[in-house]
Amino acid sequence: MPLPLVEIQGLNSLAFAMLLFLLAAGFSLIFGVGRILNLAHGTFYMLGAYVGFTVAQKTGNFWLALAIAPLAGGALGWIVERTLLRRLHGRELEQVLVTVGLAFIMADLIRNIWGADIRSSPPPAALSGLVPIFGLQYPAYQLFVICVGAGVFVAMQLALRTSWGARVRAVASDPQIAASLGVPTGAVTSATFSIAVALAAFGGAIGGPIIALAPGLDITMMLLALIVVVVGGLGSVAGALLGAVIVAFVDGFGRLEFPELATFLMFALLVVVLSLRPQGLLGKRG
């Protein structure tokens, strides 16, 4: 493989990894704090993508779309947690059934509102050009996505070191003891779920110019998010980043070098990690 092609594919894979991280970090955070298996997470990503596409198309302001999509997703996530999932904490089977049903309902609503046509959201004019990197001309928007993903990771790590982050960690470790110490576990779980869904919607909005919008995107992204959290370790933000990078590179270079084996390579990675380290690369036992 020529070196320039390796560099370009590596950057493409890194940009895709940041989208997977935005999706998987929220999914992992929800489970770590509320023990909620939200299998509608990929649908929230797709909803954020369509909302961002519509806002950008109607207003001509891509940055406004990046602001509105996570706000709408976070508000919807708060409503879902308060109305559907609040009484199901710790009951994984019921959570799976409810969130899968919610995913089907949301996917049908999205299809009815936006149709089944394949849509693509153009990047903002300021990021539509090419920039020199590694002696190559590479799209500025993909580099922007890489920087945003890295920035979100740093922000999440810093947030988890604040007083709010201490409450989140306490609820994740032992909600009963946290409640006995005066931590409002219900409010923490609701806020965490809302933030996680907002992250997924933000990932969908920012990923619109990279990944085409079409029915079925939610299933694809949910499957990739599950692989990411299994590889990186459920409940770990750093594990979500590591898993996203590994999965994106295996997927990107697998499709480039062995297109007929790309899906096999992805699940082979999953089998190897589960065989050697069932809790994930950065997950904790138990």
C-alpha positions in Angstrom: 0.0 0.0 0.0 1.5 3.4 -1.0 2.5 5.6 2.0 0.2 8.5 1.1 -2.8 6.1 1.0 -1.9 4.8 4.4 -1.7 8.3 5.8 -5.0 9.3 4.3 -6.8 6.2 5.4 -5.3 6.6 8.9 -6.7 10.1 9.2 -10.0 9.0 7.8 -10.1 6.2 10.4 -9.2 8.6 13.2 -12.0 10.9 12.2 -14.5 8.0 12.2 -13.1 6.9 15.5 -14.0 10.2 17.1 -17.6 9.8 15.9 -17.7 6.4 17.4 -16.2 7.8 20.6 -19.0 10.4 20.9 -21.5 7.6 20.5 -19.9 5.0 22.6 -18.8 7.2 25.5 -22.4 8.2 26.2 -23.5 4.6 26.0 -20.8 3.5 28.3 -21.4 6.4 30.7 -25.1 5.5 30.9 -24.4 1.9 31.9 -21.6 2.9 34.3 -23.9 5.3 36.3 -27.4 4.1 35.9 -26.8 0.5 34.8 -29.1 1.3 31.9 -28.6 -0.7 28.6 -29.9 1.9 26.1 -30.2 0.1 22.8 -31.9 3.1 21.3 -28.6 5.0 21.5 -27.9 4.6 17.8 -31.3 6.0 17.0 -30.6 9.1 19.1 -27.4 9.5 17.0 -29.4 9.3 13.8 -32.0 11.7 15.2 -29.3 14.2 16.0 -27.9 13.8 12.4 -31.3 14.5 10.9 -32.1 17.5 13.2 -28.7 18.9 12.5 -29.2 18.4 8.7 -32.6 20.2 8.8 -31.4 23.1 10.9 -28.4 23.7 8.7 -30.5 23.4 5.6 -33.3 25.8 6.9 -31.0 28.4 8.5 -27.8 28.0 6.5 -26.0 28.0 9.8 -24.1 24.8 10.4 -22.9 26.0 13.9 -26.4 26.6 15.0 -27.2 23.0 14.0 -24.4 21.7 16.1 -25.9 23.6 19.1 -29.5 22.7 18.6 -29.1 18.9 17.9 -27.5 18.0 21.2 -29.9 20.3 23.1 -32.9 18.5 21.5 -31.3 15.1 22.1 -30.5 15.9 25.7 -34.1 17.1 26.4 -35.6 14.0 24.8 -33.1 11.8 26.7 -34.2 13.4 30.0 -37.9 12.8 29.1 -37.2 9.1 28.2 -35.3 8.5 31.4 -37.9 10.1 33.6 -40.9 8.5 32.0 -39.8 5.1 30.6 -36.6 4.0 32.4 -36.7 5.4 35.9 -38.6 2.4 37.3 -36.4 -0.1 35.3 -33.0 0.6 36.9 -31.2 -2.7 37.5 -33.6 -4.7 35.4 -31.6 -5.2 32.2 -34.0 -7.4 30.3 -36.8 -4.9 30.7 -34.5 -2.1 29.7 -33.5 -4.0 26.5 -37.1 -4.6 25.5 -38.2 -1.0 26.2 -35.2 0.6 24.5 -35.4 -1.7 21.4 -39.1 -0.9 21.1 -38.3 2.8 21.5 -35.6 2.5 18.7 -38.1 1.0 16.3 -40.7 3.7 17.1 -38.2 6.5 16.7 -36.8 5.0 13.5 -40.3 4.8 11.9 -41.0 8.4 13.0 -37.7 9.6 11.4 -38.5 7.8 8.2 -42.0 9.3 8.1 -40.7 12.8 8.7 -37.6 12.8 6.5 -38.3 10.0 4.1 -36.1 7.2 2.9 -33.9 9.2 0.6 -30.1 9.2 1.2 -29.1 12.7 2.3 -25.8 14.3 2.9 -25.0 17.4 5.0 -22.3 19.7 3.5 -19.6 21.0 5.8 -19.6 24.7 6.7 -17.9 27.0 4.2 -15.1 27.7 6.6 -14.1 24.0 6.7 -14.9 23.0 3.2 -11.4 23.3 1.8 -8.2 21.3 2.1 -5.3 21.8 4.5 -1.7 20.6 4.2 -0.7 17.8 6.7 2.0 15.2 6.4 2.8 16.6 3.0 -0.7 15.9 1.8 -3.8 18.0 1.1 -6.5 16.7 3.5 -10.1 17.9 4.1 -10.3 20.5 6.8 -13.6 19.2 8.1 -12.2 15.7 9.0 -9.4 17.4 11.0 -12.0 19.5 12.7 -13.9 16.3 13.7 -10.7 14.8 15.1 -10.0 17.9 17.2 -13.6 18.0 18.5 -13.5 14.4 19.5 -10.2 14.9 21.4 -11.6 18.0 23.0 -14.7 16.2 24.2 -12.6 13.4 25.7 -10.4 16.0 27.6 -13.6 17.8 28.8 -15.2 14.6 30.0 -12.0 13.6 31.9 -11.9 17.1 33.6 -15.6 17.0 34.3 -15.3 13.7 36.1 -12.7 15.3 38.5 -15.2 18.0 39.6 -17.7 17.7 42.5 -20.3 16.7 40.0 -17.9 14.1 38.6 -17.3 12.8 42.2 -21.1 12.3 42.5 -21.2 10.5 39.2 -18.4 8.1 40.3 -20.0 7.5 43.6 -23.4 6.6 42.0 -21.5 4.4 39.5 -19.6 2.6 42.3 -22.4 2.0 44.8 -25.7 3.9 44.4 -27.1 2.8 47.7 -24.1 4.0 49.7 -24.1 7.2 47.6 -27.8 7.8 48.4 -27.1 7.2 52.2 -24.4 9.9 52.0 -26.9 12.4 50.6 -26.1 12.1 46.9 -29.3 12.6 44.8 -28.9 9.4 42.8 -32.0 10.0 40.7 -31.0 13.4 39.6 -27.5 12.3 38.8 -28.7 9.4 36.7 -31.2 11.6 34.8 -28.5 14.2 34.2 -26.0 11.6 33.0 -28.6 9.9 30.7 -29.5 13.3 29.2 -25.8 14.2 28.7 -25.1 10.8 27.1 -27.9 11.2 24.7 -26.8 14.8 23.9 -23.4 13.4 23.1 -24.9 10.9 20.7 -27.0 13.5 19.0 -24.0 15.8 18.8 -22.0 13.0 17.2 -24.8 12.6 14.6 -24.9 16.3 13.8 -21.1 16.6 13.4 -20.9 13.3 11.5 -23.5 14.4 8.9 -21.0 15.7 6.4 -18.9 12.4 6.7 -21.6 9.6 6.9 -24.6 9.8 4.6 -28.0 9.9 6.3 -30.3 7.0 5.4 -32.7 4.5 7.1 -30.6 1.8 8.9 -27.9 4.2 10.0 -29.1 3.7 13.6 -28.6 0.0 13.5 -25.1 0.3 12.0 -24.0 2.8 14.6 -25.5 0.9 17.5 -23.8 -2.2 16.4 -20.4 -0.4 16.1 -21.0 1.3 19.5 -21.6 -2.2 21.1 -18.4 -3.5 19.6 -16.5 -0.4 20.8 -17.6 -0.7 24.4 -17.0 -4.4 24.5 -13.4 -3.9 23.2 -12.6 -0.8 25.3 -14.5 -1.8 28.5 -18.0 -0.9 29.5 -18.2 2.0 31.9 -14.8 3.6 31.0 -14.5 6.8 29.0 -10.9 6.1 28.2 -11.9 2.6 27.2 -14.5 4.1 24.8 -11.8 6.2 23.2 -9.4 3.3 22.9 -12.0 0.9 21.6 -13.3 3.5 19.1 -9.8 4.0 17.7 -9.1 0.2 17.4 -12.5 -0.5 15.8 -12.3 2.4 13.4 -8.8 1.4 12.2 -9.7 -2.3 11.9 -12.8 -1.3 9.9 -11.1 1.3 7.7 -8.0 -0.6 6.8 -10.0 -3.9 6.6 -12.4 -2.4 4.0 -9.4 -1.0 2.1 -7.2 -4.1 2.0 -9.7 -7.0 2.5 -13.2 -5.6 1.5 -14.7 -9.1 1.4 -13.4 -9.9 4.9 -14.1 -6.5 6.5 -17.1 -7.7 8.6 -15.3 -10.9 9.6 -12.3 -8.9 10.8 -14.6 -6.7 13.0 -16.2 -9.7 14.7 -12.8 -11.5 14.9 -11.5 -8.5 16.9 -14.5 -8.9 19.2 -13.9 -12.6 19.7 -10.2 -12.1 20.5 -10.9 -9.4 23.0 -13.6 -11.4 24.8 -11.4 -14.5 24.8 -8.4 -12.7 26.3 -10.0 -10.0 28.4 -13.8 -10.4 28.8 -14.1 -7.1 30.7 -12.6 -5.1 27.8 -9.1 -3.6 27.5 -9.7 -0.9 30.1 -12.7 -2.3 31.9 -12.8 -3.5 35.5 -13.6 -7.0 36.5 -17.0 -7.6 38.1 
